[in-house]
Amino acid sequence: MAVPKKKTSKSKRSMRRATWKRKAEKQAQRALSLGKSILTGRAKGFYYPENSDDEDEDE
């Protein structure tokens, strides 16, 4: 038989949201750091096509 679920408390909901936002903020910081390292040429573990703009101009 179906039983109604209990309501989630405000504190549990806010803890979950805070965790989610903290993860998003950390990922944004990593992306910004990676972008800066690519621009300065210090990126070691990230590979991307450098001459992709040159190929587009030829076509």
C-alpha distance matrix in Angstrom:
0.0 3.8 6.5 10.0 12.6 15.7 18.9 21.5 24.7 27.9 29.6 27.1 27.3 31.1 31.4 29.5 31.7 34.8 34.1 33.7 36.9 38.8 38.0 39.2 42.3 43.1 42.8 45.0 47.6 47.6 48.2 51.0 52.6 52.5 54.0 56.8 57.6 57.8 60.2 62.4 62.4 60.9 57.7 57.6 54.2 53.6 55.2 55.7 58.3 61.3 63.3 60.7 62.6 65.8 64.3 63.0 66.5 68.1 66.0
3.8 0.0 3.8 6.7 9.3 12.7 15.6 18.2 21.5 24.6 26.4 24.0 23.9 27.7 28.2 26.3 28.3 31.5 31.0 30.4 33.5 35.5 34.9 35.9 39.0 40.0 39.7 41.8 44.4 44.6 45.1 47.8 49.5 49.5 50.9 53.7 54.6 54.9 57.1 59.3 59.5 58.1 54.9 55.0 51.7 51.0 52.6 53.1 55.6 58.5 60.6 57.9 59.7 63.0 61.6 60.2 63.6 65.3 63.3
6.5 3.8 0.0 3.8 6.4 9.3 12.5 15.3 18.3 21.6 23.4 21.1 21.4 25.1 25.6 24.1 26.2 29.3 29.0 28.8 31.8 33.7 33.4 34.6 37.4 38.5 38.6 40.6 43.0 43.5 44.2 46.7 48.4 48.6 50.1 52.6 53.7 54.2 56.4 58.4 58.7 57.2 54.2 54.4 51.2 50.7 52.5 53.0 55.7 58.5 60.7 58.2 59.9 63.2 62.1 60.7 64.1 65.9 64.0
10.0 6.7 3.8 0.0 3.8 6.6 9.2 12.3 15.3 18.4 20.5 18.5 18.4 22.1 23.0 21.6 23.4 26.6 26.7 26.4 29.1 31.3 31.2 32.2 34.9 36.3 36.5 38.2 40.7 41.4 42.0 44.4 46.2 46.7 48.0 50.4 51.7 52.2 54.2 56.3 56.9 55.4 52.5 53.0 49.9 49.2 51.1 51.5 54.2 56.9 59.1 56.6 58.0 61.5 60.5 59.0 62.3 64.3 62.4
12.6 9.3 6.4 3.8 0.0 3.8 6.5 8.9 12.2 15.4 17.2 15.0 15.0 18.7 19.4 18.0 20.0 23.0 23.0 22.9 25.7 27.7 27.7 28.9 31.5 32.8 33.1 35.0 37.3 38.0 38.8 41.1 42.8 43.4 44.8 47.2 48.4 49.1 51.1 53.1 53.6 52.1 49.3 49.7 46.7 46.1 48.2 48.7 51.5 54.1 56.5 54.1 55.6 59.0 58.2 56.8 60.0 62.1 60.5
15.7 12.7 9.3 6.6 3.8 0.0 3.8 6.4 9.1 12.5 14.2 12.5 13.0 16.5 17.3 16.6 18.7 21.4 21.7 22.1 24.6 26.5 27.0 28.3 30.6 31.9 32.7 34.4 36.5 37.5 38.5 40.6 42.2 43.1 44.6 46.7 47.9 48.9 50.8 52.7 53.4 51.7 49.1 49.6 46.8 46.4 48.6 49.3 52.3 54.6 57.2 54.9 56.3 59.8 59.2 57.8 61.0 63.2 61.7
18.9 15.6 12.5 9.2 6.5 3.8 0.0 3.8 6.3 9.2 11.6 10.4 10.2 13.6 15.0 14.5 16.1 18.8 19.7 20.0 22.1 24.2 25.0 26.0 28.2 29.9 30.7 32.1 34.2 35.6 36.5 38.3 40.1 41.2 42.4 44.4 46.0 47.0 48.7 50.5 51.5 50.0 47.5 48.2 45.6 45.0 47.3 47.8 50.8 52.9 55.5 53.2 54.4 58.0 57.5 56.0 59.1 61.5 60.1
21.5 18.2 15.3 12.3 8.9 6.4 3.8 0.0 3.8 6.6 8.4 6.6 6.7 10.1 11.2 10.8 12.6 15.2 16.0 16.5 18.7 20.6 21.5 22.7 24.7 26.3 27.3 28.8 30.8 32.1 33.2 35.0 36.6 37.8 39.2 41.1 42.5 43.7 45.4 47.1 48.1 46.5 44.1 44.9 42.3 41.8 44.3 44.9 48.0 50.1 52.7 50.6 51.8 55.4 55.1 53.7 56.7 59.2 57.9
24.7 21.5 18.3 15.3 12.2 9.1 6.3 3.8 0.0 3.8 5.4 5.4 6.3 8.7 10.1 10.9 12.5 14.3 15.7 16.9 18.5 20.1 21.7 23.0 24.4 26.1 27.7 28.9 30.5 32.2 33.5 34.9 36.5 38.1 39.4 41.0 42.6 44.0 45.5 47.1 48.3 46.6 44.4 45.3 43.0 42.6 45.3 46.0 49.2 51.0 53.8 51.9 52.9 56.6 56.5 55.1 58.0 60.6 59.5
27.9 24.6 21.6 18.4 15.4 12.5 9.2 6.6 3.8 0.0 3.8 5.5 5.1 6.0 8.5 9.9 10.5 12.0 14.2 15.3 16.2 18.0 20.0 21.0 22.1 24.1 25.8 26.7 28.2 30.2 31.5 32.6 34.3 36.1 37.2 38.6 40.4 41.9 43.2 44.8 46.2 44.6 42.6 43.8 41.7 41.2 43.9 44.5 47.6 49.2 52.0 50.2 51.0 54.7 54.8 53.3 56.1 58.8 57.9
29.6 26.4 23.4 20.5 17.2 14.2 11.6 8.4 5.4 3.8 0.0 3.8 5.4 5.1 6.1 8.6 9.8 10.4 12.3 14.2 15.2 16.2 18.4 19.9 20.7 22.4 24.4 25.5 26.7 28.6 30.3 31.3 32.7 34.6 36.0 37.2 38.8 40.6 42.0 43.2 44.7 42.8 40.9 42.0 39.9 39.8 42.7 43.5 46.8 48.4 51.3 49.7 50.7 54.3 54.5 53.3 56.0 58.7 58.0
27.1 24.0 21.1 18.5 15.0 12.5 10.4 6.6 5.4 5.5 3.8 0.0 3.8 5.5 5.1 6.2 8.6 9.9 10.7 12.4 14.3 15.3 16.8 18.6 20.0 21.3 23.0 24.5 25.9 27.4 29.0 30.5 31.8 33.3 34.9 36.4 37.8 39.4 41.0 42.4 43.5 41.6 39.5 40.3 38.0 37.8 40.7 41.6 44.9 46.7 49.7 47.9 49.1 52.7 52.7 51.6 54.5 57.1 56.2
27.3 23.9 21.4 18.4 15.0 13.0 10.2 6.7 6.3 5.1 5.4 3.8 0.0 3.8 5.5 5.2 6.2 8.6 10.0 10.7 12.3 14.2 15.6 16.7 18.3 20.1 21.5 22.7 24.5 26.1 27.3 28.7 30.4 31.9 33.2 34.8 36.4 37.8 39.3 41.0 42.1 40.5 38.3 39.4 37.1 36.6 39.2 39.8 43.0 44.8 47.6 45.7 46.7 50.3 50.3 49.0 51.9 54.5 53.5
31.1 27.7 25.1 22.1 18.7 16.5 13.6 10.1 8.7 6.0 5.1 5.5 3.8 0.0 3.8 5.4 5.0 6.0 8.6 9.8 10.3 12.0 14.2 15.2 16.1 18.1 19.9 20.8 22.2 24.3 25.6 26.6 28.3 30.1 31.3 32.7 34.4 36.0 37.3 38.8 40.2 38.6 36.7 37.9 35.9 35.5 38.3 38.9 42.1 43.6 46.5 44.8 45.7 49.3 49.6 48.3 51.0 53.8 53.0
31.4 28.2 25.6 23.0 19.4 17.3 15.0 11.2 10.1 8.5 6.1 5.1 5.5 3.8 0.0 3.8 5.5 5.1 6.2 8.7 9.9 10.5 12.4 14.3 15.2 16.5 18.6 20.0 21.0 22.7 24.5 25.8 27.0 28.7 30.4 31.6 33.0 34.8 36.4 37.6 38.8 36.9 34.9 35.9 33.9 33.7 36.7 37.7 41.0 42.6 45.7 44.2 45.3 48.9 49.1 48.1 50.9 53.5 52.9
29.5 26.3 24.1 21.6 18.0 16.6 14.5 10.8 10.9 9.9 8.6 6.2 5.2 5.4 3.8 0.0 3.8 5.5 5.2 6.3 8.7 9.9 10.8 12.6 14.3 15.6 16.9 18.6 20.2 21.5 22.9 24.6 26.0 27.3 28.9 30.6 31.9 33.3 35.1 36.6 37.6 35.8 33.5 34.4 32.1 31.8 34.5 35.4 38.7 40.5 43.4 41.7 43.0 46.5 46.6 45.5 48.4 51.0 50.2
31.7 28.3 26.2 23.4 20.0 18.7 16.1 12.6 12.5 10.5 9.8 8.6 6.2 5.0 5.5 3.8 0.0 3.8 5.4 5.0 6.1 8.5 9.9 10.6 12.2 14.2 15.5 16.5 18.3 20.1 21.1 22.5 24.3 25.8 27.0 28.6 30.3 31.6 33.1 34.8 36.0 34.5 32.4 33.7 31.5 30.8 33.5 34.0 37.2 38.8 41.7 39.9 40.9 44.5 44.7 43.4 46.2 48.9 48.1
34.8 31.5 29.3 26.6 23.0 21.4 18.8 15.2 14.3 12.0 10.4 9.9 8.6 6.0 5.1 5.5 3.8 0.0 3.8 5.4 5.1 6.0 8.6 9.9 10.4 12.2 14.3 15.2 16.4 18.4 20.0 21.0 22.4 24.3 25.6 26.9 28.5 30.3 31.6 33.0 34.4 32.7 30.8 32.1 30.3 29.9 32.8 33.6 36.9 38.2 41.3 39.9 40.8 44.4 44.8 43.7 46.4 49.1 48.7
34.1 31.0 29.0 26.7 23.0 21.7 19.7 16.0 15.7 14.2 12.3 10.7 10.0 8.6 6.2 5.2 5.4 3.8 0.0 3.8 5.5 5.1 6.3 8.7 9.9 10.6 12.5 14.3 15.4 16.7 18.5 20.1 21.2 22.7 24.5 25.9 27.1 28.8 30.5 31.8 32.8 30.9 28.8 29.8 27.7 27.5 30.5 31.5 35.0 36.6 39.7 38.3 39.6 43.0 43.3 42.5 45.3 47.9 47.4
33.7 30.4 28.8 26.4 22.9 22.1 20.0 16.5 16.9 15.3 14.2 12.4 10.7 9.8 8.7 6.3 5.0 5.4 3.8 0.0 3.8 5.5 5.2 6.3 8.7 10.0 10.8 12.5 14.4 15.6 16.7 18.6 20.2 21.3 22.8 24.6 26.0 27.2 29.0 30.6 31.6 30.0 27.7 28.8 26.6 25.9 28.7 29.3 32.6 34.3 37.3 35.6 36.8 40.4 40.5 39.5 42.4 44.9 44.3
36.9 33.5 31.8 29.1 25.7 24.6 22.1 18.7 18.5 16.2 15.2 14.3 12.3 10.3 9.9 8.7 6.1 5.1 5.5 3.8 0.0 3.8 5.4 5.0 6.1 8.6 9.9 10.5 12.3 14.3 15.3 16.4 18.3 19.9 21.0 22.5 24.3 25.7 27.1 28.7 30.1 28.7 26.7 28.2 26.4 25.6 28.4 28.8 32.1 33.4 36.4 34.9 35.7 39.3 39.8 38.6 41.3 44.0 43.6
38.8 35.5 33.7 31.3 27.7 26.5 24.2 20.6 20.1 18.0 16.2 15.3 14.2 12.0 10.5 9.9 8.5 6.0 5.1 5.5 3.8 0.0 3.8 5.4 5.1 6.2 8.7 9.9 10.6 12.4 14.3 15.4 16.5 18.4 20.0 21.2 22.6 24.4 25.9 27.1 28.4 26.7 24.8 26.2 24.5 24.2 27.3 28.2 31.6 32.8 36.0 34.9 35.9 39.4 40.0 39.2 41.8 44.5 44.3
38.0 34.9 33.4 31.2 27.7 27.0 25.0 21.5 21.7 20.0 18.4 16.8 15.6 14.2 12.4 10.8 9.9 8.6 6.3 5.2 5.4 3.8 0.0 3.8 5.4 5.1 6.3 8.6 9.9 10.7 12.4 14.3 15.4 16.6 18.4 20.1 21.1 22.6 24.5 25.9 26.8 25.0 22.7 23.8 21.8 21.4 24.4 25.3 28.8 30.3 33.5 32.3 33.6 37.0 37.4 36.7 39.5 42.0 41.8
39.2 35.9 34.6 32.2 28.9 28.3 26.0 22.7 23.0 21.0 19.9 18.6 16.7 15.2 14.3 12.6 10.6 9.9 8.7 6.3 5.0 5.4 3.8 0.0 3.8 5.4 5.2 6.2 8.6 9.9 10.6 12.3 14.2 15.3 16.5 18.4 20.0 21.1 22.7 24.5 25.6 24.3 22.1 23.6 21.7 20.7 23.4 23.8 27.1 28.5 31.5 30.0 31.0 34.6 35.0 34.1 36.7 39.4 39.1
42.3 39.0 37.4 34.9 31.5 30.6 28.2 24.7 24.4 22.1 20.7 20.0 18.3 16.1 15.2 14.3 12.2 10.4 9.9 8.7 6.1 5.1 5.4 3.8 0.0 3.8 5.5 5.1 6.2 8.7 9.9 10.6 12.3 14.3 15.3 16.6 18.4 20.0 21.2 22.7 24.2 22.8 21.1 23.0 21.6 20.8 23.8 24.3 27.5 28.5 31.6 30.5 31.3 34.8 35.6 34.8 37.1 40.0 40.0
43.1 40.0 38.5 36.3 32.8 31.9 29.9 26.3 26.1 24.1 22.4 21.3 20.1 18.1 16.5 15.6 14.2 12.2 10.6 10.0 8.6 6.2 5.1 5.4 3.8 0.0 3.8 5.4 5.1 6.3 8.7 9.9 10.6 12.3 14.3 15.4 16.5 18.4 20.1 21.2 22.3 20.5 18.6 20.1 18.6 18.3 21.6 22.6 26.1 27.1 30.5 29.7 30.8 34.1 34.9 34.5 37.0 39.6 39.8
42.8 39.7 38.6 36.5 33.1 32.7 30.7 27.3 27.7 25.8 24.4 23.0 21.5 19.9 18.6 16.9 15.5 14.3 12.5 10.8 9.9 8.7 6.3 5.2 5.5 3.8 0.0 3.8 5.4 5.0 6.2 8.6 9.8 10.5 12.2 14.2 15.3 16.4 18.4 20.0 20.8 19.3 17.0 18.5 16.6 15.7 18.7 19.5 22.9 24.2 27.5 26.4 27.7 31.0 31.6 31.1 33.7 36.3 36.3
45.0 41.8 40.6 38.2 35.0 34.4 32.1 28.8 28.9 26.7 25.5 24.5 22.7 20.8 20.0 18.6 16.5 15.2 14.3 12.5 10.5 9.9 8.6 6.2 5.1 5.4 3.8 0.0 3.8 5.4 5.1 6.2 8.6 9.9 10.5 12.3 14.3 15.4 16.6 18.5 19.8 18.9 16.9 19.1 17.8 16.5 19.2 19.4 22.6 23.4 26.6 25.5 26.2 29.7 30.6 29.8 32.2 35.0 35.1
47.6 44.4 43.0 40.7 37.3 36.5 34.2 30.8 30.5 28.2 26.7 25.9 24.5 22.2 21.0 20.2 18.3 16.4 15.4 14.4 12.3 10.6 9.9 8.6 6.2 5.1 5.4 3.8 0.0 3.8 5.5 5.1 6.1 8.6 9.9 10.6 12.3 14.3 15.4 16.6 18.1 16.7 15.3 17.5 16.8 16.1 19.2 19.9 23.2 23.6 27.0 26.4 27.2 30.4 31.6 31.2 33.4 36.2 36.7
47.6 44.6 43.5 41.4 38.0 37.5 35.6 32.1 32.2 30.2 28.6 27.4 26.1 24.3 22.7 21.5 20.1 18.4 16.7 15.6 14.3 12.4 10.7 9.9 8.7 6.3 5.0 5.4 3.8 0.0 3.8 5.4 5.1 6.1 8.5 9.9 10.5 12.2 14.3 15.4 16.2 14.5 12.5 14.3 13.2 12.6 15.9 17.0 20.5 21.2 24.7 24.3 25.5 28.6 29.6 29.5 31.9 34.4 34.9
48.2 45.1 44.2 42.0 38.8 38.5 36.5 33.2 33.5 31.5 30.3 29.0 27.3 25.6 24.5 22.9 21.1 20.0 18.5 16.7 15.3 14.3 12.4 10.6 9.9 8.7 6.2 5.1 5.5 3.8 0.0 3.8 5.4 5.1 6.1 8.6 9.9 10.5 12.4 14.3 15.1 14.3 12.1 14.4 13.3 11.6 14.3 14.6 17.9 18.6 21.9 21.2 22.2 25.5 26.4 26.1 28.4 31.1 31.5
51.0 47.8 46.7 44.4 41.1 40.6 38.3 35.0 34.9 32.6 31.3 30.5 28.7 26.6 25.8 24.6 22.5 21.0 20.1 18.6 16.4 15.4 14.3 12.3 10.6 9.9 8.6 6.2 5.1 5.4 3.8 0.0 3.8 5.4 5.1 6.2 8.6 9.9 10.7 12.4 14.1 13.6 12.3 15.3 15.0 13.5 16.1 16.2 19.1 19.1 22.4 22.0 22.4 25.7 27.1 26.7 28.6 31.5 32.2
52.6 49.5 48.4 46.2 42.8 42.2 40.1 36.6 36.5 34.3 32.7 31.8 30.4 28.3 27.0 26.0 24.3 22.4 21.2 20.2 18.3 16.5 15.4 14.2 12.3 10.6 9.8 8.6 6.1 5.1 5.4 3.8 0.0 3.8 5.4 5.1 6.2 8.7 10.0 10.7 12.1 10.7 9.7 12.5 12.7 12.0 15.1 15.9 19.1 18.9 22.5 22.7 23.4 26.3 27.9 27.9 29.8 32.5 33.5
52.5 49.5 48.6 46.7 43.4 43.1 41.2 37.8 38.1 36.1 34.6 33.3 31.9 30.1 28.7 27.3 25.8 24.3 22.7 21.3 19.9 18.4 16.6 15.3 14.3 12.3 10.5 9.9 8.6 6.1 5.1 5.4 3.8 0.0 3.8 5.4 5.1 6.2 8.7 9.9 10.3 9.2 7.2 9.9 9.7 8.4 11.3 12.2 15.5 15.6 19.3 19.4 20.5 23.3 24.7 24.9 27.0 29.5 30.4
54.0 50.9 50.1 48.0 44.8 44.6 42.4 39.2 39.4 37.2 36.0 34.9 33.2 31.3 30.4 28.9 27.0 25.6 24.5 22.8 21.0 20.0 18.4 16.5 15.3 14.3 12.2 10.5 9.9 8.5 6.1 5.1 5.4 3.8 0.0 3.8 5.5 5.2 6.3 8.7 9.8 10.1 8.8 12.2 12.4 10.2 12.2 11.9 14.6 14.2 17.6 17.5 18.0 21.0 22.6 22.6 24.4 27.1 28.1
56.8 53.7 52.6 50.4 47.2 46.7 44.4 41.1 41.0 38.6 37.2 36.4 34.8 32.7 31.6 30.6 28.6 26.9 25.9 24.6 22.5 21.2 20.1 18.4 16.6 15.4 14.2 12.3 10.6 9.9 8.6 6.2 5.1 5.4 3.8 0.0 3.8 5.4 5.2 6.2 8.5 8.6 8.7 12.3 13.5 12.2 14.3 14.4 16.9 15.8 19.2 19.7 19.9 22.6 24.7 24.8 26.2 29.0 30.3
57.6 54.6 53.7 51.7 48.4 47.9 46.0 42.5 42.6 40.4 38.8 37.8 36.4 34.4 33.0 31.9 30.3 28.5 27.1 26.0 24.3 22.6 21.1 20.0 18.4 16.5 15.3 14.3 12.3 10.5 9.9 8.6 6.2 5.1 5.5 3.8 0.0 3.8 5.5 5.1 5.9 5.0 5.1 8.7 10.4 9.7 12.0 12.8 15.5 14.6 18.2 19.2 20.0 22.3 24.2 24.9 26.4 28.8 30.4
57.8 54.9 54.2 52.2 49.1 48.9 47.0 43.7 44.0 41.9 40.6 39.4 37.8 36.0 34.8 33.3 31.6 30.3 28.8 27.2 25.7 24.4 22.6 21.1 20.0 18.4 16.4 15.4 14.3 12.2 10.5 9.9 8.7 6.2 5.2 5.4 3.8 0.0 3.8 5.5 5.0 6.1 5.2 8.8 10.2 8.2 9.5 9.6 11.9 10.9 14.5 15.4 16.2 18.5 20.4 21.2 22.7 25.0 26.6
60.2 57.1 56.4 54.2 51.1 50.8 48.7 45.4 45.5 43.2 42.0 41.0 39.3 37.3 36.4 35.1 33.1 31.6 30.5 29.0 27.1 25.9 24.5 22.7 21.2 20.1 18.4 16.6 15.4 14.3 12.4 10.7 10.0 8.7 6.3 5.2 5.5 3.8 0.0 3.8 5.5 7.8 8.4 12.1 13.9 12.0 12.9 12.1 13.7 11.8 14.9 16.0 15.9 18.1 20.6 21.0 22.0 24.7 26.5
62.4 59.3 58.4 56.3 53.1 52.7 50.5 47.1 47.1 44.8 43.2 42.4 41.0 38.8 37.6 36.6 34.8 33.0 31.8 30.6 28.7 27.1 25.9 24.5 22.7 21.2 20.0 18.5 16.6 15.4 14.3 12.4 10.7 9.9 8.7 6.2 5.1 5.5 3.8 0.0 3.8 5.6 7.9 11.3 13.9 13.0 14.2 14.3 16.0 13.8 17.0 18.7 18.7 20.5 23.1 23.9 24.7 27.2 29.2
62.4 59.5 58.7 56.9 53.6 53.4 51.5 48.1 48.3 46.2 44.7 43.5 42.1 40.2 38.8 37.6 36.0 34.4 32.8 31.6 30.1 28.4 26.8 25.6 24.2 22.3 20.8 19.8 18.1 16.2 15.1 14.1 12.1 10.3 9.8 8.5 5.9 5.0 5.5 3.8 0.0 3.8 5.7 8.6 11.4 10.6 11.4 11.9 13.5 11.5 14.9 16.9 17.6 19.0 21.4 22.7 23.7 25.7 27.9
60.9 58.1 57.2 55.4 52.1 51.7 50.0 46.5 46.6 44.6 42.8 41.6 40.5 38.6 36.9 35.8 34.5 32.7 30.9 30.0 28.7 26.7 25.0 24.3 22.8 20.5 19.3 18.9 16.7 14.5 14.3 13.6 10.7 9.2 10.1 8.6 5.0 6.1 7.8 5.6 3.8 0.0 3.8 6.2 9.5 9.8 11.7 13.2 15.5 14.2 17.8 19.7 20.8 22.3 24.3 25.8 27.0 29.0 30.9
57.7 54.9 54.2 52.5 49.3 49.1 47.5 44.1 44.4 42.6 40.9 39.5 38.3 36.7 34.9 33.5 32.4 30.8 28.8 27.7 26.7 24.8 22.7 22.1 21.1 18.6 17.0 16.9 15.3 12.5 12.1 12.3 9.7 7.2 8.8 8.7 5.1 5.2 8.4 7.9 5.7 3.8 0.0 3.8 6.1 6.1 8.4 10.4 13.3 12.8 16.6 18.0 19.6 21.4 22.9 24.3 26.1 27.9 29.5
57.6 55.0 54.4 53.0 49.7 49.6 48.2 44.9 45.3 43.8 42.0 40.3 39.4 37.9 35.9 34.4 33.7 32.1 29.8 28.8 28.2 26.2 23.8 23.6 23.0 20.1 18.5 19.1 17.5 14.3 14.4 15.3 12.5 9.9 12.2 12.3 8.7 8.8 12.1 11.3 8.6 6.2 3.8 0.0 3.8 5.9 8.1 11.2 14.1 14.2 17.9 19.4 21.5 23.0 24.2 25.9 27.9 29.3 30.8
54.2 51.7 51.2 49.9 46.7 46.8 45.6 42.3 43.0 41.7 39.9 38.0 37.1 35.9 33.9 32.1 31.5 30.3 27.7 26.6 26.4 24.5 21.8 21.7 21.6 18.6 16.6 17.8 16.8 13.2 13.3 15.0 12.7 9.7 12.4 13.5 10.4 10.2 13.9 13.9 11.4 9.5 6.1 3.8 0.0 3.8 6.7 10.2 13.5 14.6 18.2 19.1 21.7 23.4 24.0 25.6 28.0 29.3 30.4
53.6 51.0 50.7 49.2 46.1 46.4 45.0 41.8 42.6 41.2 39.8 37.8 36.6 35.5 33.7 31.8 30.8 29.9 27.5 25.9 25.6 24.2 21.4 20.7 20.8 18.3 15.7 16.5 16.1 12.6 11.6 13.5 12.0 8.4 10.2 12.2 9.7 8.2 12.0 13.0 10.6 9.8 6.1 5.9 3.8 0.0 3.8 6.7 10.4 11.7 15.3 15.8 18.3 20.3 20.8 22.1 24.6 26.1 27.1
55.2 52.6 52.5 51.1 48.2 48.6 47.3 44.3 45.3 43.9 42.7 40.7 39.2 38.3 36.7 34.5 33.5 32.8 30.5 28.7 28.4 27.3 24.4 23.4 23.8 21.6 18.7 19.2 19.2 15.9 14.3 16.1 15.1 11.3 12.2 14.3 12.0 9.5 12.9 14.2 11.4 11.7 8.4 8.1 6.7 3.8 0.0 3.8 7.0 8.9 12.2 12.7 15.6 17.3 17.5 19.1 21.7 22.8 23.8
55.7 53.1 53.0 51.5 48.7 49.3 47.8 44.9 46.0 44.5 43.5 41.6 39.8 38.9 37.7 35.4 34.0 33.6 31.5 29.3 28.8 28.2 25.3 23.8 24.3 22.6 19.5 19.4 19.9 17.0 14.6 16.2 15.9 12.2 11.9 14.4 12.8 9.6 12.1 14.3 11.9 13.2 10.4 11.2 10.2 6.7 3.8 0.0 3.8 6.1 9.2 9.1 12.0 13.9 14.2 15.5 18.1 19.5 20.4
58.3 55.6 55.7 54.2 51.5 52.3 50.8 48.0 49.2 47.6 46.8 44.9 43.0 42.1 41.0 38.7 37.2 36.9 35.0 32.6 32.1 31.6 28.8 27.1 27.5 26.1 22.9 22.6 23.2 20.5 17.9 19.1 19.1 15.5 14.6 16.9 15.5 11.9 13.7 16.0 13.5 15.5 13.3 14.1 13.5 10.4 7.0 3.8 0.0 3.8 5.7 5.8 9.0 10.5 10.5 12.2 14.8 15.8 16.9
61.3 58.5 58.5 56.9 54.1 54.6 52.9 50.1 51.0 49.2 48.4 46.7 44.8 43.6 42.6 40.5 38.8 38.2 36.6 34.3 33.4 32.8 30.3 28.5 28.5 27.1 24.2 23.4 23.6 21.2 18.6 19.1 18.9 15.6 14.2 15.8 14.6 10.9 11.8 13.8 11.5 14.2 12.8 14.2 14.6 11.7 8.9 6.1 3.8 0.0 3.8 5.8 7.7 8.8 10.2 12.0 13.7 15.1 16.9
63.3 60.6 60.7 59.1 56.5 57.2 55.5 52.7 53.8 52.0 51.3 49.7 47.6 46.5 45.7 43.4 41.7 41.3 39.7 37.3 36.4 36.0 33.5 31.5 31.6 30.5 27.5 26.6 27.0 24.7 21.9 22.4 22.5 19.3 17.6 19.2 18.2 14.5 14.9 17.0 14.9 17.8 16.6 17.9 18.2 15.3 12.2 9.2 5.7 3.8 0.0 3.8 5.5 5.3 6.7 9.1 10.4 11.4 13.5
60.7 57.9 58.2 56.6 54.1 54.9 53.2 50.6 51.9 50.2 49.7 47.9 45.7 44.8 44.2 41.7 39.9 39.9 38.3 35.6 34.9 34.9 32.3 30.0 30.5 29.7 26.4 25.5 26.4 24.3 21.2 22.0 22.7 19.4 17.5 19.7 19.2 15.4 16.0 18.7 16.9 19.7 18.0 19.4 19.1 15.8 12.7 9.1 5.8 5.8 3.8 0.0 3.8 5.5 5.3 6.6 9.1 10.4 11.5
62.6 59.7 59.9 58.0 55.6 56.3 54.4 51.8 52.9 51.0 50.7 49.1 46.7 45.7 45.3 43.0 40.9 40.8 39.6 36.8 35.7 35.9 33.6 31.0 31.3 30.8 27.7 26.2 27.2 25.5 22.2 22.4 23.4 20.5 18.0 19.9 20.0 16.2 15.9 18.7 17.6 20.8 19.6 21.5 21.7 18.3 15.6 12.0 9.0 7.7 5.5 3.8 0.0 3.8 5.5 5.2 6.6 9.1 10.6
65.8 63.0 63.2 61.5 59.0 59.8 58.0 55.4 56.6 54.7 54.3 52.7 50.3 49.3 48.9 46.5 44.5 44.4 43.0 40.4 39.3 39.4 37.0 34.6 34.8 34.1 31.0 29.7 30.4 28.6 25.5 25.7 26.3 23.3 21.0 22.6 22.3 18.5 18.1 20.5 19.0 22.3 21.4 23.0 23.4 20.3 17.3 13.9 10.5 8.8 5.3 5.5 3.8 0.0 3.8 5.5 5.3 6.7 9.3
64.3 61.6 62.1 60.5 58.2 59.2 57.5 55.1 56.5 54.8 54.5 52.7 50.3 49.6 49.1 46.6 44.7 44.8 43.3 40.5 39.8 40.0 37.4 35.0 35.6 34.9 31.6 30.6 31.6 29.6 26.4 27.1 27.9 24.7 22.6 24.7 24.2 20.4 20.6 23.1 21.4 24.3 22.9 24.2 24.0 20.8 17.5 14.2 10.5 10.2 6.7 5.3 5.5 3.8 0.0 3.8 5.5 5.4 6.9
63.0 60.2 60.7 59.0 56.8 57.8 56.0 53.7 55.1 53.3 53.3 51.6 49.0 48.3 48.1 45.5 43.4 43.7 42.5 39.5 38.6 39.2 36.7 34.1 34.8 34.5 31.1 29.8 31.2 29.5 26.1 26.7 27.9 24.9 22.6 24.8 24.9 21.2 21.0 23.9 22.7 25.8 24.3 25.9 25.6 22.1 19.1 15.5 12.2 12.0 9.1 6.6 5.2 5.5 3.8 0.0 3.8 5.5 5.6
66.5 63.6 64.1 62.3 60.0 61.0 59.1 56.7 58.0 56.1 56.0 54.5 51.9 51.0 50.9 48.4 46.2 46.4 45.3 42.4 41.3 41.8 39.5 36.7 37.1 37.0 33.7 32.2 33.4 31.9 28.4 28.6 29.8 27.0 24.4 26.2 26.4 22.7 22.0 24.7 23.7 27.0 26.1 27.9 28.0 24.6 21.7 18.1 14.8 13.7 10.4 9.1 6.6 5.3 5.5 3.8 0.0 3.8 5.6
68.1 65.3 65.9 64.3 62.1 63.2 61.5 59.2 60.6 58.8 58.7 57.1 54.5 53.8 53.5 51.0 48.9 49.1 47.9 44.9 44.0 44.5 42.0 39.4 40.0 39.6 36.3 35.0 36.2 34.4 31.1 31.5 32.5 29.5 27.1 29.0 28.8 25.0 24.7 27.2 25.7 29.0 27.9 29.3 29.3 26.1 22.8 19.5 15.8 15.1 11.4 10.4 9.1 6.7 5.4 5.5 3.8 0.0 3.8
66.0 63.3 64.0 62.4 60.5 61.7 60.1 57.9 59.5 57.9 58.0 56.2 53.5 53.0 52.9 50.2 48.1 48.7 47.4 44.3 43.6 44.3 41.8 39.1 40.0 39.8 36.3 35.1 36.7 34.9 31.5 32.2 33.5 30.4 28.1 30.3 30.4 26.6 26.5 29.2 27.9 30.9 29.5 30.8 30.4 27.1 23.8 20.4 16.9 16.9 13.5 11.5 10.6 9.3 6.9 5.6 5.6 3.8 0.0
